[in-house]
Amino acid sequence: MGCSAAALVVDVIRLQNGYISVGVDALRGGRLSSLQIGEHELLVQQTAHTNPREWGCYPMSPWAGRVRNGAFTHNESSHQLPINA
């Protein structure tokens, strides 16, 4: 699955201090497109050949992973989770 060069145009917000730099891709839901510590890039970068699921990352803040009412169905099987455990 490829993407055109036009798809590589991003609207990145860069946050940085003297040593750490973070790129936030606002056009892709706040995905982190870059995380640099010193000269070291820690995230897989987007290229024309990178699968969209394999570059950058999404921040997993306190609300990530919440399941409404602690219940979900998968493969026709219902599951109840402890709420606020």
N, C-alpha and C positions, 0 to 999 in steps of 0.2 A: 504494500500500500504506500504509494508515494504522494507527494504534494508538490504543487507548483512553486516556483520561486516567489510568486506574489503572496502565497500563503505564509511565507516566512517573515513578512513584515509584521512587527509586533509593536505594541504600545507598552513599553516597559517603564515602570516606576522604579528608580534605583534608590535604595536606602544604604547609607554607608557611614562608617566612622573611619578612623585612621587605619584599621586593620581588617575589618569585616565589611563585605559588600553583599547586598541581597537585591536581586532583580525580581520584581513582581509584575507578571504579565496580566495587565488589567483586561485585555481583550479575551482572555481565556479563563475567566472566572477567578482571578487572583492566584493562578498557578505560580509557584516560584520557578523562574526560568534560570536563575543563577544564584549560587551561594558560594562566595569566595572567602577564604580565610588566608590572608596574606596573598601569595601568588597562586594558591591552590584552588582550582574549581572543584567543588564537591558533587555537583549534579551533572547528569548526562545532558549534553547540549542538543538543541534541535538542529537538524540538518534537513536537506531535501529528501533524505532516505530514512530518517528516523520515524519509527512508528509513533503516532501521537501519544500512546500509553507508556512510552519508554523514555521520555525526556522530562526533566524538571521534576517537580512534585507539588502536591497540594498540602498546605499546612493542616495538620490534624490538631486543631485547637479543642478546647473543652467540649464544644458542641458536636464534634465529629464522632460518628459511631452511635449517636443517640437513635433509639428505635421507638417510634411512636407507641405509647401505651405498653412498651416492652413486649410487643407481640409482632410476629411476621409469619408469612407462609412462603415456603420454598419447596419446589417439586411436589406440590399438592400436600405438603405436610406442615401443620401449624406448630409454631414454637412460641412458648411464653418465657420471657427472661425476667429475672428479678429487676424491679424498678429501683433506680438510684442505688444500686449495689456497689 
